[in-house]
């Protein structure tokens, strides 16, 4: 959120998608009524540190972290907000004052706070708990808008791949030894995650489409969605057809595994030092690409999701319910959840971060993985993601790097892949320069402030 965008929201004043809260030193007591109403209606922006008359007072610096922690913790507490929902507050500097911006997306589920259901009307939060007709309309609207909520009352436990629950527990245990799923039964995980519900109109309970897509056997998924598939294609030499292909028609958990395996097979591995940790750039970048391809798609449409690796780019396509048109600006956009239940499940197992982070992380890591490039995100009926592959040649047999860069640029690129390389190793990798030549260029790069040495002979190079 930029100060300019914040100013634009403040100028609009409060309305169906905007709410101001003073919250100068503590969180407003009724904020979760507004959060609940926004989740149930069409989402919106909550600004903490702004009065009803649009006067910006700001939030006290000493209170900011406590307020943020309170929002995040309470939103994930089923006794306070049910079903829980992950929220990501952001601090914005606004003319010397700190404003906390909280974007609340529309949810595919009906939420309540402390047992009360709120809806949004103009600039107010309306308690509709005892208005049964309005509550029913709310459930129907969610079900008709979000296909992941469709209930299959005749699907049975035997229609699921129950061995996946053991794997899911192992994943979350590695993330957090105190994760609540570790104490739940398989059925409780499904209910807690919104994958098993009761239809308030028919009174029937059953697994939702989201539950079947995440845990269903292949035949169960194809019975619910005959057209469901994800295509992974390599098209480098044989441009008329393909060089390699994986036709994926299985649950989303194993679909993610197969997409990442296809990426590992055909794209080069690169390493990068982030803070003090050495990370795998390929996995950081394409984890976002693969997860978002699986999560943010309209499953009711027969258009197949695709991930295509070409000589100079990777691009994905999936059917979409657009909320805009054209290229997305990462500095100025409001993320919209296509399948919030599935997205939240992927977040719980660490395969995605908070809503909107996928685009930001893709911009961040794309420019490092493929220097000098930027990804493209194009909103429309078909949502497209394009990741350029600069000076990278992908073949069906192996992946090679071909470079016409100048020597200093090539040195930096190699050090980004492995910051611990010695002068001798750099000379061997580049092939057309001596060890003394490497020494000369390293000294020059140090003088220019582009690199610096951390530690002695057993240290590493830091890229600035």
GUKELO-854901 format. One record per residue (C-alpha): residue in three letters; x, y, z. Coordinates in nm, 4 decimals. Example, Ala and Ser with C-alpha at 12.3 -4.5 7.8 and 13.67 -1.06 7.14 Angstrom:
2
r, px, py, pz
Ala, 1.2300, -0.4500, 0.7800 .
Ser, 1.3670, -0.1060, 0.7140 .
***
This chain:
464
r, px, py, pz
Unk, 0.0000, 0.0000, 0.0000 .
Unk, 0.1534, 0.3299, -0.1113 .
Unk, 0.0834, 0.6653, 0.0640 .
Unk, -0.0854, 0.7789, -0.2602 .
Unk, -0.3240, 0.4828, -0.2572 .
Unk, -0.3893, 0.5386, 0.1139 .
Unk, -0.4744, 0.9027, 0.0457 .
Unk, -0.7162, 0.7922, -0.2274 .
Unk, -0.8982, 0.5595, 0.0169 .
Unk, -0.9170, 0.8294, 0.2877 .
Unk, -1.0548, 1.0781, 0.0366 .
Unk, -1.3435, 0.8403, -0.0438 .
Unk, -1.4566, 0.8406, 0.3186 .
Unk, -1.6289, 0.5504, 0.4911 .
Unk, -1.8547, 0.3298, 0.2821 .
Unk, -1.9427, -0.0285, 0.2055 .
Unk, -1.5730, -0.1109, 0.1426 .
Unk, -1.3979, 0.1426, 0.3719 .
Unk, -1.3947, 0.1727, 0.7523 .
Unk, -1.1916, 0.4072, 0.9746 .
Unk, -1.0927, 0.3237, 1.3330 .
Unk, -0.9099, 0.5632, 1.5653 .
Unk, -0.7149, 0.2897, 1.7527 .
Unk, -0.4488, 0.5372, 1.8636 .
Unk, -0.3069, 0.3204, 2.1402 .
Unk, -0.5175, 0.0017, 2.1361 .
Unk, -0.7332, -0.2035, 1.9032 .
Unk, -1.0964, -0.0877, 1.8694 .
Unk, -1.3288, -0.3295, 2.0475 .
Unk, -1.5705, -0.3570, 1.7527 .
Unk, -1.3094, -0.4120, 1.4810 .
Unk, -1.3945, -0.7809, 1.4417 .
Unk, -1.7544, -0.6908, 1.3698 .
Unk, -1.6237, -0.4950, 1.0699 .
Unk, -1.3816, -0.7737, 0.9715 .
Unk, -1.6683, -1.0251, 0.9892 .
Unk, -1.8953, -0.7963, 0.7822 .
Unk, -1.6289, -0.7402, 0.5139 .
Unk, -1.5564, -1.1151, 0.4914 .
Unk, -1.9285, -1.1823, 0.4493 .
Unk, -1.9944, -0.9027, 0.1984 .
Unk, -1.7409, -0.7971, -0.0674 .
Unk, -1.4261, -0.7205, 0.1287 .
Unk, -1.2793, -0.3815, 0.2067 .
Unk, -1.0124, -0.1620, 0.3660 .
Unk, -0.9861, -0.0891, 0.7386 .
Unk, -0.7604, 0.2024, 0.8354 .
Unk, -0.6448, 0.2249, 1.1964 .
Unk, -0.5320, 0.5703, 1.3041 .
Unk, -0.8010, 0.7576, 1.1073 .
Unk, -1.1081, 0.9248, 1.2616 .
Unk, -1.4594, 0.9079, 1.1125 .
Unk, -1.4207, 1.2625, 0.9750 .
Unk, -1.1072, 1.1499, 0.7759 .
Unk, -0.8624, 1.3197, 1.0152 .
Unk, -0.5428, 1.1156, 1.0314 .
Unk, -0.4196, 1.0940, 1.3921 .
Unk, -0.1973, 0.7913, 1.3397 .
Unk, -0.1229, 0.5007, 1.5730 .
Unk, 0.1314, 0.5394, 1.8540 .
Unk, 0.4614, 0.3776, 1.7553 .
Unk, 0.4817, 0.1930, 2.0882 .
Unk, 0.1388, 0.0306, 2.0280 .
Unk, 0.1740, -0.0754, 1.6637 .
Unk, 0.3214, -0.4221, 1.7159 .
Unk, 0.0758, -0.5132, 1.9937 .
Unk, -0.2192, -0.4080, 1.7737 .
Unk, -0.0902, -0.6088, 1.4757 .
Unk, -0.0269, -0.9167, 1.6922 .
Unk, -0.3765, -0.8827, 1.8402 .
Unk, -0.5386, -0.8746, 1.4933 .
Unk, -0.3428, -1.1725, 1.3568 .
Unk, -0.3870, -1.3872, 1.6693 .
Unk, -0.7580, -1.3152, 1.7124 .
Unk, -0.8354, -1.3736, 1.3424 .
Unk, -0.6905, -1.7242, 1.3784 .
Unk, -0.8864, -1.8027, 1.6954 .
Unk, -1.2062, -1.9930, 1.6123 .
Unk, -1.3675, -1.8739, 1.9370 .
Unk, -1.3297, -1.5110, 1.8235 .
Unk, -1.3737, -1.5459, 1.4463 .
Unk, -1.5305, -1.8573, 1.3009 .
Unk, -1.4170, -1.9901, 1.0611 .
Unk, -1.0722, -1.8373, 1.1324 .
Unk, -0.9143, -1.6276, 0.8580 .
Unk, -0.5540, -1.5183, 0.7990 .
Unk, -0.5096, -1.1407, 0.7892 .
Unk, -0.1938, -0.9410, 0.7191 .
Unk, -0.1922, -0.5814, 0.8524 .
Unk, 0.0505, -0.3330, 0.6980 .
Unk, 0.2002, -0.0165, 0.8478 .
Unk, 0.1983, 0.2831, 0.6109 .
Unk, 0.3908, 0.6071, 0.6713 .
Unk, 0.1513, 0.8930, 0.6010 .
Unk, 0.2839, 1.2486, 0.6362 .
Unk, 0.4914, 1.1577, 0.9407 .
Unk, 0.2191, 0.9466, 1.1050 .
Unk, 0.1774, 0.5697, 1.1155 .
Unk, -0.1465, 0.4220, 0.9816 .
Unk, -0.2227, 0.0491, 0.9983 .
Unk, -0.3880, -0.0690, 0.6776 .
Unk, -0.5837, -0.3932, 0.6933 .
Unk, -0.7204, -0.5321, 0.3678 .
Unk, -1.0006, -0.7821, 0.4303 .
Unk, -1.0954, -0.9829, 0.1198 .
Unk, -1.4363, -1.1285, 0.0513 .
Unk, -1.4493, -1.4815, 0.1895 .
Unk, -1.6142, -1.7826, 0.0324 .
Unk, -1.7556, -1.8763, 0.3741 .
Unk, -2.0043, -1.7181, 0.6122 .
Unk, -1.8176, -1.5935, 0.9213 .
Unk, -1.9341, -1.5045, 1.2697 .
Unk, -1.7608, -1.3276, 1.5566 .
Unk, -1.8464, -1.4451, 1.9083 .
Unk, -2.1454, -1.6283, 1.7631 .
Unk, -2.2895, -1.3270, 1.5774 .
Unk, -2.3107, -1.2950, 1.1980 .
Unk, -2.2472, -0.9460, 1.0584 .
Unk, -2.3123, -0.8091, 0.7092 .
Unk, -2.2030, -0.4759, 0.5605 .
Unk, -2.4515, -0.2071, 0.4605 .
Unk, -2.3317, 0.1356, 0.3429 .
Unk, -2.0836, 0.2361, 0.6174 .
Unk, -2.2238, 0.0166, 0.8954 .
Unk, -2.1902, -0.3390, 1.0269 .
Unk, -2.5317, -0.5031, 1.0647 .
Unk, -2.5991, -0.7941, 1.3011 .
Unk, -2.8157, -1.0356, 1.0987 .
Unk, -2.7834, -1.3373, 1.3319 .
Unk, -3.1548, -1.3582, 1.4091 .
Unk, -3.2706, -1.2606, 1.0601 .
Unk, -3.2897, -1.6127, 0.9178 .
Unk, -3.3903, -1.5093, 0.5668 .
Unk, -3.0901, -1.2777, 0.5345 .
Unk, -2.8565, -1.5453, 0.6706 .
Unk, -2.9937, -1.7967, 0.4193 .
Unk, -2.9451, -1.5518, 0.1325 .
Unk, -2.5882, -1.4950, 0.2503 .
Unk, -2.5122, -1.8693, 0.2438 .
Unk, -2.6722, -1.9050, -0.1001 .
Unk, -2.4742, -1.6136, -0.2413 .
Unk, -2.1462, -1.7599, -0.1160 .
Unk, -2.2294, -2.1025, -0.2541 .
Unk, -2.3267, -1.9667, -0.5965 .
Unk, -2.0224, -1.7383, -0.6185 .
Unk, -1.7550, -1.9813, -0.5003 .
Unk, -1.7641, -2.3230, -0.6638 .
Unk, -1.5257, -2.4635, -0.3972 .
Unk, -1.8214, -2.4494, -0.1516 .
Unk, -2.0431, -2.6912, -0.3449 .
Unk, -2.1466, -2.9755, -0.1143 .
Unk, -2.1479, -3.3414, -0.2234 .
Unk, -2.3723, -3.5103, 0.0372 .
Unk, -2.3287, -3.8595, -0.1104 .
Unk, -1.9467, -3.8595, -0.1120 .
Unk, -1.8107, -4.0980, 0.1533 .
Unk, -1.4919, -4.1366, 0.3594 .
Unk, -1.3812, -4.4184, 0.1260 .
Unk, -1.3811, -4.1670, -0.1631 .
Unk, -1.0812, -3.9867, -0.0093 .
Unk, -0.7079, -4.0658, -0.0143 .
Unk, -0.6796, -4.0982, 0.3608 .
Unk, -0.3023, -4.1617, 0.3513 .
Unk, -0.2604, -3.7919, 0.2636 .
Unk, -0.3540, -3.6938, 0.6207 .
Unk, -0.0348, -3.8540, 0.7544 .
Unk, 0.1707, -3.6560, 0.5074 .
Unk, -0.0100, -3.3308, 0.5939 .
Unk, 0.0614, -3.3854, 0.9647 .
Unk, 0.4310, -3.4386, 0.8911 .
Unk, 0.4416, -3.1160, 0.6899 .
Unk, 0.2757, -2.9023, 0.9583 .
Unk, 0.4836, -3.0676, 1.2337 .
Unk, 0.7998, -2.9469, 1.0584 .
Unk, 0.6494, -2.5964, 1.0430 .
Unk, 0.5279, -2.5878, 1.4036 .
Unk, 0.5471, -2.8659, 1.6671 .
Unk, 0.2417, -2.7036, 1.8331 .
Unk, 0.0252, -2.6908, 1.5213 .
Unk, -0.3404, -2.7589, 1.6187 .
Unk, -0.3860, -3.0178, 1.3419 .
Unk, -0.1473, -3.2530, 1.5244 .
Unk, -0.4081, -3.3016, 1.7990 .
Unk, -0.7055, -3.3379, 1.5611 .
Unk, -0.8555, -3.6444, 1.3986 .
Unk, -0.8735, -3.6593, 1.0188 .
Unk, -1.2423, -3.5652, 1.0304 .
Unk, -1.1723, -3.2701, 1.2612 .
Unk, -0.9085, -3.1370, 1.0210 .
Unk, -1.1662, -3.1464, 0.7415 .
Unk, -1.4290, -2.9631, 0.9459 .
Unk, -1.1828, -2.7076, 1.0881 .
Unk, -1.0571, -2.6318, 0.7354 .
Unk, -1.4083, -2.5816, 0.5958 .
Unk, -1.3885, -2.8973, 0.3805 .
Unk, -1.6952, -3.0634, 0.5361 .
Unk, -2.0076, -2.8508, 0.5794 .
Unk, -2.3806, -2.8499, 0.6292 .
Unk, -2.5958, -2.6944, 0.3582 .
Unk, -2.8286, -2.4516, 0.5422 .
Unk, -3.0854, -2.4722, 0.2622 .
Unk, -3.1207, -2.8504, 0.2185 .
Unk, -3.0006, -2.9474, 0.5656 .
Unk, -2.7634, -3.2054, 0.4133 .
Unk, -2.3985, -3.2310, 0.5198 .
Unk, -2.1084, -3.3440, 0.3062 .
Unk, -1.7606, -3.2899, 0.1701 .
Unk, -1.7203, -2.9722, -0.0291 .
Unk, -1.5638, -2.9493, -0.3729 .
Unk, -1.2571, -2.8007, -0.1987 .
Unk, -1.2340, -3.1113, 0.0207 .
Unk, -1.2657, -3.3455, -0.2760 .
Unk, -1.0059, -3.1504, -0.4769 .
Unk, -0.7584, -3.1616, -0.1866 .
Unk, -0.8102, -3.5185, -0.0617 .
Unk, -1.0234, -3.7043, -0.3183 .
Unk, -0.9186, -4.0150, -0.5022 .
Unk, -0.8631, -3.9592, -0.8743 .
Unk, -1.1921, -4.1273, -0.9686 .
Unk, -1.3799, -3.9204, -0.7065 .
Unk, -1.2396, -3.5955, -0.8454 .
Unk, -1.3247, -3.6893, -1.2036 .
Unk, -1.6789, -3.7849, -1.0973 .
Unk, -1.7236, -3.4409, -0.9370 .
Unk, -1.5344, -3.2491, -1.2104 .
Unk, -1.4966, -3.4595, -1.5296 .
Unk, -1.2904, -3.1882, -1.6985 .
Unk, -1.0414, -3.1340, -1.4136 .
Unk, -0.6759, -3.1372, -1.5199 .
Unk, -0.3505, -2.9425, -1.5063 .
Unk, -0.1123, -2.9577, -1.8035 .
Unk, 0.2657, -2.9276, -1.7585 .
Unk, 0.4333, -2.8845, -2.0989 .
Unk, 0.7921, -2.8381, -2.2194 .
Unk, 0.8027, -2.6755, -2.5651 .
Unk, 1.1571, -2.5832, -2.6682 .
Unk, 1.2602, -2.7883, -2.9725 .
Unk, 0.9304, -2.9293, -3.0958 .
Unk, 0.7285, -2.6077, -3.1166 .
Unk, 0.4353, -2.7685, -3.2978 .
Unk, 0.3623, -3.0117, -3.0158 .
Unk, 0.5888, -3.0563, -2.7132 .
Unk, 0.9150, -3.2129, -2.5960 .
Unk, 0.7804, -3.3364, -2.2634 .
Unk, 0.4418, -3.3364, -2.0934 .
Unk, 0.2712, -3.4360, -1.7695 .
Unk, -0.1084, -3.4601, -1.7911 .
Unk, -0.2041, -3.4169, -1.4241 .
Unk, -0.5507, -3.5370, -1.3167 .
Unk, -0.5216, -3.5876, -0.9436 .
Unk, -0.5759, -3.4069, -0.6131 .
Unk, -0.4204, -3.0633, -0.5588 .
Unk, -0.1636, -3.1855, -0.3052 .
Unk, -0.0122, -3.4398, -0.5440 .
Unk, -0.0652, -3.2000, -0.8376 .
Unk, 0.1674, -2.9551, -0.6606 .
Unk, 0.4300, -3.2304, -0.6216 .
Unk, 0.4148, -3.3178, -0.9900 .
Unk, 0.4328, -2.9548, -1.1061 .
Unk, 0.7420, -2.8952, -0.8904 .
Unk, 0.9002, -3.2202, -1.0147 .
Unk, 0.8425, -3.1076, -1.3752 .
Unk, 1.0021, -2.7697, -1.2958 .
Unk, 1.3011, -2.9406, -1.1274 .
Unk, 1.3458, -3.1602, -1.4325 .
Unk, 1.3602, -2.8770, -1.6861 .
Unk, 1.4749, -2.5558, -1.5153 .
Unk, 1.8178, -2.4781, -1.3691 .
Unk, 1.8858, -2.4701, -0.9980 .
Unk, 2.0204, -2.1423, -0.8545 .
Unk, 2.1188, -2.0505, -0.5011 .
Unk, 2.1138, -1.7122, -0.3344 .
Unk, 2.2141, -1.5723, 0.0031 .
Unk, 1.9134, -1.4061, 0.1678 .
Unk, 2.0246, -1.2402, 0.4914 .
Unk, 2.2458, -1.5213, 0.6243 .
Unk, 2.0471, -1.8126, 0.4794 .
Unk, 2.1282, -1.9841, 0.1512 .
Unk, 1.8035, -2.0357, -0.0420 .
Unk, 1.7071, -2.2147, -0.3604 .
Unk, 1.5865, -1.9431, -0.5993 .
Unk, 1.4161, -2.1827, -0.8381 .
Unk, 1.2057, -2.3325, -0.5611 .
Unk, 1.1284, -1.9922, -0.4032 .
Unk, 1.0089, -1.8500, -0.7358 .
Unk, 0.8230, -2.1452, -0.8827 .
Unk, 0.6642, -2.2522, -0.5550 .
Unk, 0.4613, -1.9334, -0.5880 .
Unk, 0.3859, -1.9982, -0.9551 .
Unk, 0.2757, -2.3597, -0.9018 .
Unk, 0.0689, -2.2879, -0.5894 .
Unk, -0.1132, -1.9931, -0.7409 .
Unk, -0.1895, -2.1907, -1.0582 .
Unk, -0.3600, -2.4567, -0.8450 .
Unk, -0.5328, -2.2245, -0.5976 .
Unk, -0.6561, -1.9228, -0.7928 .
Unk, -0.8663, -2.0772, -1.0685 .
Unk, -1.2325, -2.1219, -1.1425 .
Unk, -1.2773, -2.4999, -1.1184 .
Unk, -1.6313, -2.4991, -1.2604 .
Unk, -1.4975, -2.4070, -1.6073 .
Unk, -1.3565, -2.6772, -1.8376 .
Unk, -1.0571, -2.4636, -1.9425 .
Unk, -0.7486, -2.6655, -1.8338 .
Unk, -0.4819, -2.4991, -1.6216 .
Unk, -0.1438, -2.4974, -1.7966 .
Unk, 0.2206, -2.4482, -1.7037 .
Unk, 0.4345, -2.4190, -2.0176 .
Unk, 0.8153, -2.3979, -2.0228 .
Unk, 0.9560, -2.2402, -2.3379 .
Unk, 1.3032, -2.1351, -2.4439 .
Unk, 1.2833, -1.7832, -2.3052 .
Unk, 0.9908, -1.7918, -2.0608 .
Unk, 0.7605, -1.9916, -1.8362 .
Unk, 0.3935, -1.9017, -1.8507 .
Unk, 0.0770, -2.0252, -1.6896 .
Unk, -0.2896, -1.9970, -1.7838 .
Unk, -0.6023, -2.0718, -1.5843 .
Unk, -0.9692, -1.9788, -1.6030 .
Unk, -1.0563, -1.6861, -1.3823 .
Unk, -1.3385, -1.4790, -1.2374 .
Unk, -1.1810, -1.1422, -1.3210 .
Unk, -1.2069, -0.8383, -1.0975 .
Unk, -1.0219, -0.6188, -1.3424 .
Unk, -0.8579, -0.6292, -1.6827 .
Unk, -0.5008, -0.6018, -1.8060 .
Unk, -0.1608, -0.6061, -1.6364 .
Unk, -0.1453, -0.6046, -1.2551 .
Unk, 0.0685, -0.3409, -1.0823 .
Unk, 0.2238, -0.5083, -0.7724 .
Unk, 0.2620, -0.1746, -0.5928 .
Unk, -0.1027, -0.0840, -0.6285 .
Unk, -0.3446, -0.3737, -0.6290 .
Unk, -0.5941, -0.5362, -0.3935 .
Unk, -0.5624, -0.9157, -0.3943 .
Unk, -0.8862, -1.1077, -0.4397 .
Unk, -0.9125, -1.4702, -0.3237 .
Unk, -1.0518, -1.7009, -0.5927 .
Unk, -1.0769, -2.0056, -0.3615 .
Unk, -1.0162, -1.8858, -0.0042 .
Unk, -1.0709, -2.2268, 0.1599 .
Unk, -0.8144, -2.3988, -0.0624 .
Unk, -0.5775, -2.1013, -0.0309 .
Unk, -0.5991, -2.1122, 0.3481 .
Unk, -0.5232, -2.4865, 0.3457 .
Unk, -0.2124, -2.4275, 0.1306 .
Unk, -0.1065, -2.1535, 0.3719 .
Unk, -0.1438, -2.3853, 0.6710 .
Unk, 0.1012, -2.6326, 0.5140 .
Unk, 0.3461, -2.3573, 0.4176 .
Unk, 0.3072, -2.3735, 0.0391 .
Unk, 0.1867, -2.0124, 0.0129 .
Unk, 0.2106, -1.7066, 0.2351 .
Unk, -0.0611, -1.4513, 0.3044 .
Unk, -0.3016, -1.3307, 0.0364 .
Unk, -0.1252, -1.1155, -0.2220 .
Unk, 0.2240, -1.2333, -0.1274 .
Unk, 0.2462, -1.4576, -0.4338 .
Unk, 0.2652, -1.1639, -0.6727 .
Unk, 0.5071, -0.9697, -0.4511 .
Unk, 0.7361, -1.2700, -0.3989 .
Unk, 0.7308, -1.3520, -0.7691 .
Unk, 0.8445, -0.9984, -0.8541 .
Unk, 1.1135, -1.0206, -0.5877 .
Unk, 1.2646, -1.3545, -0.6882 .
Unk, 1.2126, -1.3327, -1.0649 .
Unk, 1.4591, -1.0432, -1.0931 .
Unk, 1.7214, -1.2427, -0.9018 .
Unk, 1.6648, -1.5769, -1.0749 .
Unk, 1.6598, -1.4138, -1.4183 .
Unk, 1.8509, -1.0822, -1.3721 .
Unk, 1.7049, -0.7711, -1.5305 .
Unk, 1.3585, -0.9194, -1.5890 .
Unk, 1.0154, -0.8750, -1.4368 .
Unk, 0.7197, -1.1133, -1.4349 .
Unk, 0.3858, -1.0209, -1.5881 .
Unk, 0.0431, -1.0897, -1.4412 .
Unk, -0.2454, -1.0337, -1.6802 .
Unk, -0.6017, -1.0324, -1.5463 .
Unk, -0.8860, -1.1437, -1.7697 .
Unk, -1.1193, -1.4393, -1.8227 .
Unk, -0.7952, -1.6334, -1.8592 .
Unk, -0.5409, -1.5294, -1.5956 .
Unk, -0.1821, -1.5385, -1.7262 .
Unk, 0.1519, -1.5343, -1.5461 .
Unk, 0.4726, -1.4884, -1.7491 .
Unk, 0.8210, -1.5511, -1.6033 .
Unk, 1.0996, -1.4458, -1.8472 .
Unk, 1.4079, -1.6705, -1.8680 .
Unk, 1.6983, -1.4438, -1.9584 .
Unk, 1.9867, -1.6115, -2.1461 .
Unk, 1.8645, -1.9526, -2.0370 .
Unk, 1.8317, -2.2414, -2.2810 .
Unk, 1.6163, -2.5353, -2.1760 .
Unk, 1.6499, -2.8624, -2.3679 .
Unk, 1.4855, -3.2021, -2.3343 .
Unk, 1.8158, -3.3592, -2.2273 .
Unk, 1.9652, -3.1040, -1.9882 .
Unk, 1.9613, -2.7412, -1.8813 .
Unk, 2.2597, -2.5223, -1.9757 .
Unk, 2.3484, -2.1603, -1.9213 .
Unk, 2.4700, -1.9674, -2.2266 .
Unk, 2.5968, -1.6175, -2.1563 .
Unk, 2.7231, -1.3282, -2.3625 .
Unk, 2.7588, -1.1052, -2.0572 .
Unk, 3.0721, -0.9165, -1.9673 .
Unk, 3.3066, -1.0892, -1.7221 .
Unk, 3.2101, -0.8826, -1.4109 .
Unk, 2.8420, -0.9608, -1.4712 .
Unk, 2.9200, -1.3291, -1.5164 .
Unk, 3.1231, -1.3309, -1.1936 .
Unk, 2.8317, -1.1777, -1.0022 .
Unk, 2.5899, -1.4281, -1.1531 .
Unk, 2.8089, -1.7209, -1.0436 .
Unk, 2.8474, -1.5736, -0.6947 .
Unk, 2.4706, -1.5367, -0.6681 .
Unk, 2.4438, -1.9104, -0.7374 .
Unk, 2.7221, -1.9967, -0.4903 .
Unk, 2.8650, -1.7143, -0.2739 .
Unk, 3.1436, -1.9416, -0.1392 .
Unk, 3.3199, -1.9909, -0.4760 .
Unk, 3.6996, -1.9409, -0.4750 .
Unk, 3.8969, -1.7530, -0.7432 .
Unk, 4.0133, -2.0845, -0.8863 .
Unk, 3.6585, -2.2234, -0.9007 .
Unk, 3.5321, -1.9040, -1.0683 .
Unk, 3.8052, -1.9264, -1.3337 .
Unk, 3.7156, -2.2903, -1.4041 .
Unk, 3.3439, -2.2098, -1.4282 .
Unk, 3.3901, -1.9139, -1.6643 .
Unk, 3.6481, -2.0969, -1.8731 .
Unk, 3.7862, -1.7968, -2.0625 .
Unk, 3.9753, -1.6091, -1.7896 .
Unk, 4.2707, -1.6803, -1.5615 .
Unk, 4.2699, -1.6860, -1.1835 .
Unk, 4.4659, -1.3561, -1.1832 .
Unk, 4.1983, -1.2068, -1.4080 .
Unk, 3.9311, -1.3165, -1.1599 .
Unk, 4.1305, -1.1536, -0.8780 .
Unk, 4.1472, -0.8252, -1.0720 .
Unk, 3.7714, -0.8170, -1.1390 .
Unk, 3.6838, -0.9128, -0.7799 .
Unk, 3.8936, -0.6238, -0.6470 .
Unk, 3.7312, -0.3845, -0.8932 .
Unk, 3.3810, -0.5040, -0.7990 .
Unk, 3.4692, -0.4520, -0.4312 .
Unk, 3.5877, -0.0966, -0.5013 .
Unk, 3.2618, -0.0242, -0.6858 .
Unk, 3.0665, -0.1462, -0.3834 .
Unk, 2.8943, -0.4241, -0.5807 .
Unk, 3.0333, -0.7056, -0.3652 .
Unk, 3.1989, -0.7408, -0.0276 .
Unk, 3.3859, -1.0195, 0.1456 .
Unk, 3.2366, -1.1664, 0.4619 .
Unk, 3.4947, -1.3622, 0.6633 .
Unk, 3.8413, -1.4747, 0.5567 .
Unk, 3.9503, -1.7587, 0.3308 .
Unk, 3.6593, -1.9725, 0.4503 .
Unk, 3.4095, -1.6875, 0.4138 .
Unk, 3.1782, -1.5915, 0.1289 .
Unk, 3.0920, -1.3064, -0.1058 .
Unk, 2.7941, -1.0818, -0.0353 .
Unk, 2.6243, -0.9284, -0.3412 .
Unk, 2.5070, -0.5706, -0.2832 .
***
